[in-house]
Amino acid sequence: MTLVDLSVRDILTAFSSPDPTPGGGSASALASAVGASLLTMVASLPKTRSGSDAERGSLAAVMPALTEVRAQLADAIDADTAAYDGVVAAYKLAKSTDEEKSARSAAIQRALRTATDVPLTIMRLSARALDAGGVVAAHGNRSATSDIGVAIALLRAGLEGARLNVDINVGSIKDAEYTARVAEEVERLAAEAAASAAAASQSLTLGTRA
Amino acid sequence: MTLVDLSVRDILTAFSSPDPTPGGGSASALASAVGASLLTMVASLPKTRSGSDAERGSLAAVMPALTEVRAQLADAIDADTAAYDGVVAAYKLAKSTDEEKSARSAAIQRALRTATDVPLTIMRLSARALDAGGVVAAHGNRSATSDIGVAIALLRAGLEGARLNVDINVGSIKDAEYTARVAEEVERLAAEAAASAAAASQSLTLGTRA
């Protein structure tokens, strides 16, 4: 049974349980998936902001990216839980002999890398959706302004939540070259996302005032 | 079929569809419900930050509020969609005669008030969860720091998204006394939530550094 096949009621129960998973990484992926879904909704409304063909074309052009991002974020809900379960399993490996200790350390490092890569992917997907959100905010139906605003808030929260999960896992990884590369990408994605969200919010405000 | 009985996969599809509902209000309730669930998870972990009985008592004391808030936020996912469907239905009422016009206007005003009250309730519930989040951040297991951080980010986004839905609906309500009361409560809840989130984030940072 995957998490995305659970009912909304049951996934809330799963998040509430003291079991180690599902946790914040899966929750972040879910929030961003809802945000990407709301942007898809607005981009596919029959009415656009001005009703021009060019505007309809701009919205149609971001639909494939939004659809793909939403599907990958939905997959990430389960992938993050699987990755963290892998970390827990690696820490439980035997450590009686030197050989076991060495195998366990290597397994923990491999598992932590996966548990870093998954939320890093959630950050990338959220940043990509926020970028598309700028187009939706500029050209989407004005009556959906609050839906676009909610989408942006959820995608920012999903990206911020995923970042907390990257940071906590990468902190135990010993490969300095990998950790430096991750830290650099995290900063870049956070900056890009903040710029996209600010641009989208400005388009929404202008739209409301116009 | 209620939204909370849909699978996660299917509610994402529903949010993506060009149908008017479910929209941003239900999405905000879902985000806050996930946030409240993660706080419940951390508050019910066997390990607390220091392991003291007093600390276990503090966490146990916020559990009933978190459980209630989570259940009410889950209900709000469907309530917001029902409220907005009511607005759409009221706008579709006949308006040929003066009598019909007057009945339609009254129905629209009633529906808009419900569509304002539901996201206002989502704001109240999110603020209450963020207040409990301060206790969880101060006393919860340090290994769950990222889960608490994600919970705070989702509750803030849920509250912000709910506020956008209050604002857009209250803007068409003609009862000035009601709209003033709502505007005042919205400001108060936003300020309370920002203070709670800041206090919780500070506890988390201190915890990480200690």
Interface residues (C-beta under 8 A of the other chain):
Chain A: L3 V4 D5 L6 S7 V8 R9 I11 L12 T13 F15 S16 S17 P18 G23 G24 G25 A27 S28 L30 A31 A33 V34 G35 S37 L38 T40 M41 S44 L45 P46 T67 R70 A74 I77 A144 T145 S146 D147 G149 V150 A151 A153 L154 R156 A157 E160 G161 L164 N165 D167 I168
Chain B: L3 V4 D5 L6 S7 V8 R9 I11 L12 T13 F15 S16 S17 P18 G23 G24 G25 A27 S28 L30 A31 A33 V34 G35 S37 L38 T40 M41 S44 L45 P46 T67 R70 A74 I77 A144 T145 S146 D147 G149 V150 A151 A153 L154 R156 A157 E160 G161 L164 N165 D167 I168
